Amino acid sequence: MVESAMRSGDMSVVAVKVLSTVNAPYGTALSAEQLASKISDPVSAVLYDPSAFCFFSEVDEDLQHSFLDEMCVDPKIATELARKFSVLAGYTLPLARAA
């Protein structure tokens, strides 16, 4: 389970920016915690999860790193998932290039 650095009901500027980018195209209403879970779960690539893919492909790379840090998502796990989505997409996603 992903630990949140935020108190329930409080959303940081980072979370608001990320969620507006991820939720708007699909008409979804994911919470920061739900998105953090998706971007740290390898099953997201198997299921071709559009919210996880949107995070890796549409959110600015610096903002991705800030969100990972804020939501206590292991960057190695997220990078590996970004690599899996890169293979599926046919092009390298920004976080997939991380060391």
Protein Blocks (a to p, Z undefined) as FASTA:
>chain_A
ZZdfbdehiacfklmmmmmmmmmmnopacdfklmmmmmmcfklmmnopaklmmmmmmgcf
klmmmmmmmnopafklmmmmmmmmmmmnopacfklmpZZ
